[in-house]
Amino acid sequence: MGEQQKNVQESDVNQLRKVRREKLADLQSSGKNPFVITRYEVTCHAADIKKNYDEMEGRQVSLAGRVMQKRVMGKASFCNLLDQSGNIQSYVARDSIGEEAYKEFKKLDIGDIVGIEGEVFKTKTGEISVHASSVKLLSKSLQILPEKYHGLTNTDTRYRQRYVDLIMNTDARETFIKRSRILSAIRRYLDGEGFLEVETPMLVSNAGGAAARPFETHFNALGEDFKLRISLELYLKRLIVGGLERVYEIGRVFRNEGLDTRHNPEFTLMELYQAYTDYNGMMDLTENLYRHVAQEVLGTTTITYNGVEMDLGKPFERITMVDAVKKYAGVDWNEVESLEQARELAKAHHVEYEDRHKKGDILSLFFEEFAEEHLIQPTFVMDHPIEISPLTKRKPQNPEYVERFEFFMNGWELANAYSELNDPIDQRERFKAQEELLAQGDEEANTTDEDFLNALEIGMPPTGGIGFGIDRMCMLLCDEAAIRDVLLFPTMKPVKE
C-alpha cells in the first residue's frame, strides 16, 4: 500500500470514529446512554436456534450480540447478529418495532452490541432468522472493525488484539472454545480416576523440577529474591509424601527462553503424580487420557494435523531411546563404552556437543538429531540416560539408564514421565551433580532443595509422575500451526508508541 493511500484510509477511519462519537453524544444528550445499561435477559443463543429450529419455530426468543452486517431497505431491514455461538439473521421492520425505534436501529454501526427480542421463523429463501419485536442498543462501538470480507489477517495484530480476532475469525473462536473443552475433558477423566486437583506456589525460592532458566524477581516485603516456577514437580511430590495418593495440577509455568512456533515463556503445564505405580502405569494413563479427550472433544480417535493422519485408537508404539537411535541413526549405543567413543561418534555424525556433556548427554543429542522427526504416530520413547534425568529412578538391571519416557506425536514431545526417585540419599547426590553443572555455567541446572530432600527422608512411596504440555496437545487436536494460535494472549514484544 502506498503512503498516500494509507494516509487517505487513516483519514477515513478517523472520520468514521468521529461520527460514532457524535452518535454517542446524541444518545447521551437525549437520555439514552447505552453505557448505563447493566443487564439484559438472554434466553438462547444463535446456534441453539439453528440447531433446534423445528422446536424453536414460532417461539419468542431474546438474544444479545454484536451487529456484524446491516442492510437497510426502507421500512424493513436485515441485520446479522454475532454471539459466542455464531451468527444469526434478524428481520427488523418499522411496523414491528415502532417508528422511533426503527430510526434508532438505522443509526446502529457495525460492531454495536444489541439485544433483540422476537419470533423465530424462516425467510422466503429458507434462512433461519428472528423477526424482531424489539431492538435495544446495549453498548456503543467507537472503533472500526476490519472489513468483513478480508477479516483480520495480520497475524501480529491478531495476537495483540485477540478480542478483534475472536470477533472477525470464526476459526479462532472455535479453537479457543475447543481448548476449553479439552481442559474440561482432561479434568473429567482424571477426577473419574480418583485424582485430586490441587494448586501449588508460582512464586518460589528454588525453581526446580526441570531443565530451564527461570525468571527472577524481588519480594520487597521480605527483602528476598524469588523465582517464577519452571515446573510443578517438587511441590506435588511433597503432597504424595503427605499421603495424597493421586494429585494433579494444571497451571502456568514460566521459562526464560526463546519464542518460536512451539515455545512461549509462559505456558500451561499439567503434572500428575500417582503413588504405588511406575512409568508403565503412566504410559497406560497417557494412552487412555489422549484417547478419551480426542473422542470426547473431536468425536474420533483418528486426528489429522497439517494433513497427516494420526491414530490414537491403536496401541501406542513403545521403543527405548537406545533402540530409536539405532533405528534412525544406525548407531548402537550398547557398544559405546566410553565418553571418548561417544565424542568420536558425534564428530563422525556432525552432532554438536559441549565439553560438559557426558556419554548419556550425547546419546540424547543423537536422539534429537536423528529420531525425533520420525515419531509421527503416538510413540513412547523409554529408558533415558541418567545424566539428563536427575529426578528419576534408575533401571535396576542397567543403572546407566532410568525409568523415564517421553511421549511423541508429529515429531513433538508432548509428555515426559518417570518412575519417581524416592531415595533421598541418591537424590542428594543428583542435586550435587546439578550444582556442579550450575557452577560450570549451565543456567538450566537444578539447585539443591533441602526441604524437598527432607520430605523424601520422611518417606515417599513408589510413585509414577508425568508432565503434559497442554498447549502442544491443543495445537495437535485443534490443527493449529503455532503455539500462539492456542494461547489467548501470547507473549509479544511491546509496541513502541
FENTA-V473746 format. One record per backbone hydrogen bond with DSSP energy under -0.5 kcal/mol. NH is the residue of the N-H (numbers start at 1). CO is the residue of the C=O. E is the energy in kcal/mol with one decimal. If there is no record, write none. Layout:
NH_CO_E / NH_CO_E
//
This chain:
6_2_-2.4 / 7_3_-2.3 / 8_4_-2.1 / 9_5_-2.4 / 10_6_-2.4 / 11_7_-2.1 / 12_8_-2.3 / 13_9_-2.6 / 14_10_-2.5 / 15_11_-1.9 / 16_12_-2.3 / 17_13_-2.5 / 18_14_-2.0 / 19_15_-2.2 / 20_16_-2.0 / 21_17_-2.2 / 22_18_-1.9 / 23_19_-2.2 / 24_20_-2.2 / 25_21_-2.4 / 26_22_-2.2 / 27_23_-2.2 / 28_24_-2.7 / 29_25_-2.5 / 30_26_-1.4 / 31_28_-1.4 / 32_27_-3.3 / 36_33_-1.4 / 37_34_-1.4 / 42_40_-0.6 / 43_41_-0.5 / 43_62_-2.3 / 44_62_-1.4 / 49_45_-1.7 / 50_46_-2.1 / 51_47_-2.7 / 52_48_-2.1 / 53_50_-0.8 / 55_52_-0.9 / 56_52_-2.1 / 57_53_-2.5 / 58_120_-2.8 / 59_56_-2.7 / 61_118_-3.2 / 63_116_-2.8 / 65_114_-2.3 / 66_82_-2.8 / 67_112_-3.0 / 68_66_-0.6 / 68_80_-3.1 / 69_80_-0.9 / 71_78_-3.3 / 72_70_-0.5 / 73_71_-0.5 / 73_76_-1.0 / 76_73_-1.8 / 77_92_-3.2 / 78_71_-2.3 / 79_90_-2.2 / 80_69_-2.0 / 81_79_-0.5 / 81_88_-3.0 / 82_66_-2.6 / 83_81_-0.5 / 83_86_-2.6 / 86_83_-1.0 / 88_81_-1.8 / 89_128_-0.8 / 90_79_-3.0 / 91_130_-2.4 / 92_77_-3.0 / 92_90_-0.6 / 93_91_-0.6 / 94_75_-3.2 / 96_93_-0.9 / 97_93_-1.8 / 98_94_-2.3 / 102_98_-2.1 / 103_99_-1.9 / 104_100_-1.8 / 105_101_-2.3 / 106_102_-2.1 / 107_103_-0.7 / 107_104_-0.7 / 108_105_-1.7 / 111_67_-3.1 / 112_109_-2.1 / 113_139_-2.5 / 114_65_-2.7 / 114_112_-0.5 / 115_136_-2.8 / 116_63_-2.8 / 117_134_-2.2 / 118_61_-2.1 / 119_131_-2.0 / 120_59_-2.0 / 121_129_-2.3 / 123_127_-2.0 / 126_123_-2.0 / 129_121_-3.2 / 130_89_-1.6 / 131_119_-3.4 / 132_91_-2.6 / 132_130_-0.9 / 133_117_-3.2 / 134_117_-1.6 / 136_115_-2.8 / 138_113_-2.8 / 138_136_-0.5 / 139_113_-1.7 / 142_140_-0.6 / 145_143_-0.5 / 150_147_-0.9 / 151_147_-2.5 / 153_151_-0.9 / 155_153_-0.6 / 158_154_-2.4 / 159_155_-2.2 / 160_156_-2.2 / 161_157_-3.1 / 162_159_-0.6 / 164_161_-1.2 / 165_161_-2.0 / 166_162_-2.8 / 167_163_-0.9 / 168_164_-2.7 / 169_165_-2.7 / 170_168_-0.7 / 173_169_-1.8 / 174_170_-2.5 / 175_171_-2.3 / 176_172_-1.9 / 177_173_-1.8 / 178_174_-2.5 / 179_175_-2.4 / 180_176_-1.7 / 181_177_-1.8 / 182_178_-2.3 / 183_179_-2.2 / 184_180_-2.1 / 185_181_-2.5 / 186_182_-2.3 / 187_183_-2.3 / 188_184_-2.5 / 189_185_-2.3 / 190_186_-2.6 / 191_187_-3.0 / 192_188_-2.1 / 193_189_-0.9 / 193_190_-0.6 / 194_191_-1.5 / 195_190_-2.4 / 196_246_-2.4 / 198_248_-2.5 / 204_202_-0.7 / 204_227_-3.2 / 208_206_-1.2 / 212_210_-1.1 / 212_444_-0.7 / 214_212_-0.5 / 217_226_-2.9 / 219_224_-3.4 / 220_218_-0.9 / 222_219_-0.6 / 223_219_-1.6 / 224_219_-1.5 / 226_217_-2.7 / 227_204_-3.5 / 228_215_-2.0 / 229_202_-2.5 / 236_232_-1.6 / 237_233_-2.3 / 238_234_-1.1 / 239_235_-1.2 / 240_236_-1.4 / 241_237_-2.2 / 242_238_-1.8 / 243_240_-1.5 / 244_239_-2.3 / 245_243_-1.0 / 247_273_-2.1 / 248_196_-2.4 / 249_271_-2.2 / 251_249_-0.6 / 251_269_-2.6 / 253_267_-2.4 / 254_229_-2.9 / 255_265_-2.9 / 256_213_-3.5 / 257_255_-2.2 / 260_263_-1.7 / 263_260_-0.9 / 267_253_-2.0 / 269_251_-2.9 / 269_267_-0.6 / 270_468_-2.4 / 271_249_-1.9 / 272_466_-2.3 / 273_247_-2.5 / 274_464_-2.8 / 275_245_-3.0 / 276_462_-4.1 / 277_274_-0.7 / 282_278_-1.6 / 283_279_-1.7 / 284_280_-2.0 / 285_281_-2.2 / 286_282_-2.5 / 287_283_-2.4 / 288_284_-2.3 / 289_285_-2.9 / 290_286_-2.6 / 291_287_-1.8 / 292_288_-2.4 / 293_289_-2.7 / 294_290_-2.4 / 295_291_-2.5 / 296_292_-2.5 / 297_293_-2.9 / 298_294_-2.4 / 299_294_-0.9 / 299_295_-0.8 / 300_294_-1.0 / 303_301_-0.6 / 303_310_-2.5 / 305_308_-2.8 / 308_305_-2.4 / 310_303_-3.3 / 312_301_-3.0 / 312_310_-0.7 / 317_378_-1.9 / 319_380_-2.8 / 321_382_-2.7 / 324_320_-2.2 / 325_321_-2.3 / 326_322_-2.0 / 327_323_-2.5 / 328_324_-2.5 / 329_325_-2.4 / 330_325_-0.7 / 330_326_-0.8 / 331_325_-1.1 / 333_331_-0.9 / 335_332_-1.7 / 336_333_-1.5 / 337_335_-0.8 / 342_338_-1.9 / 343_339_-2.4 / 344_340_-2.2 / 345_341_-2.4 / 346_342_-2.2 / 347_343_-2.4 / 348_344_-2.4 / 349_345_-1.8 / 350_347_-1.1 / 351_346_-3.1 / 352_350_-0.6 / 357_354_-1.6 / 362_358_-2.1 / 363_359_-1.8 / 364_360_-2.0 / 365_361_-1.9 / 366_362_-2.3 / 367_363_-2.3 / 368_364_-2.4 / 369_365_-2.2 / 370_366_-2.7 / 371_366_-0.5 / 371_367_-2.1 / 372_367_-1.8 / 374_371_-2.0 / 375_371_-0.5 / 375_372_-1.8 / 376_374_-1.9 / 379_408_-2.3 / 380_317_-3.3 / 381_379_-0.6 / 381_406_-2.9 / 382_319_-2.7 / 382_380_-0.6 / 383_404_-2.0 / 386_400_-2.5 / 388_385_-1.2 / 389_386_-1.8 / 392_389_-1.3 / 393_419_-3.1 / 395_398_-0.6 / 395_401_-2.8 / 396_394_-0.6 / 398_395_-1.4 / 401_398_-2.2 / 402_384_-2.6 / 403_393_-2.7 / 404_402_-1.8 / 405_417_-2.3 / 406_381_-2.3 / 407_415_-2.5 / 408_379_-3.1 / 408_406_-0.5 / 409_412_-1.7 / 410_376_-2.4 / 411_375_-2.9 / 412_409_-2.8 / 414_407_-3.5 / 414_412_-0.6 / 415_407_-1.1 / 416_467_-2.0 / 417_405_-3.2 / 418_465_-2.4 / 419_403_-2.3 / 420_418_-0.8 / 420_463_-2.6 / 421_391_-2.2 / 424_422_-0.8 / 427_423_-2.7 / 428_424_-2.0 / 429_425_-1.7 / 430_426_-2.1 / 431_427_-2.6 / 432_428_-2.2 / 433_429_-2.0 / 434_430_-2.1 / 435_431_-2.5 / 436_432_-1.8 / 437_433_-1.7 / 438_434_-2.3 / 439_435_-2.2 / 440_436_-1.2 / 441_438_-1.5 / 442_437_-2.4 / 443_441_-1.1 / 445_442_-1.5 / 450_448_-0.7 / 453_449_-2.1 / 454_450_-2.3 / 455_451_-2.1 / 456_452_-2.2 / 457_453_-2.0 / 458_454_-1.6 / 459_455_-1.3 / 464_274_-2.6 / 465_418_-2.2 / 466_272_-2.2 / 467_416_-2.5 / 468_270_-3.8 / 469_414_-2.2 / 470_268_-1.4 / 470_468_-1.1 / 471_268_-0.8 / 473_469_-1.9 / 474_470_-2.3 / 475_471_-2.4 / 476_472_-2.4 / 477_473_-2.5 / 478_474_-2.3 / 479_475_-0.8 / 480_475_-2.3 / 483_261_-3.1 / 485_482_-1.6 / 486_483_-1.7 / 487_483_-0.5 / 488_486_-0.5 / 490_487_-0.7 / 497_495_-0.5
//
